[in-house]
């Protein structure tokens, strides 16, 4: 993703956060034991691990993100790691614009050990219900249960969002009294060139289906 596009997304998201991220559609989160439970077959990394260090006046946080795929869909994994010296805890983690996200999105957290560089220590699980707003911003909440914030020195459970769309850089946000943003791996719309090739392929298949019956009739 070009840096200019990412910058526009950051501005748009910050404006949305200033309105307290009103959720357009609540989504029930589904805990699963391991990442393997998200796929029908073996999964391979679809991106490198990305670690974004987000610092504000009240937060000092690392956000880890990575995509995996079994060839049919992608699982986007995230973990919010609040550094021990952070002045405050994290109450909300948001990702977006996350292409294709809506009320039917499959999202939740892992109850077991995740692969790679995600931490398994001092884990905090999100609320049972997340949300997706009208701008396809996905949100995980750590606020409604008493003392459920991600405190300094603690980490979120590994969070996941399933999607059919390919990975690229989008915007991740950690929020308490302030909002900090940074790049994360997320789902994006296919590039125009890819869409054009796909359209040409569909047109070619349709044309062949029209031609073949004519040849068969001419025999």
Buried (B, 14 or more C-beta within 10 A) or exposed (E): EEEEEBEEBBEBBBEBBEEEBEBBBEBEBBBBEEBBEBBEEEBEEBBEBBBBEBEBEBBBBBBBBBBBBBEEBBBBBBBBBBEEEBEBBBBBBBBBBBBBBEEEBBBBBBBBEBBEEBBEEEBBBBBEBBBBBEBBBBBBBBBEEEEBBBBBBBBBBBBBBBBEBBBBBBBBBBBBEEBBBBBBBBBBEBEEEEEEEEEEEEEEEEEEEEEEEEEEEEE
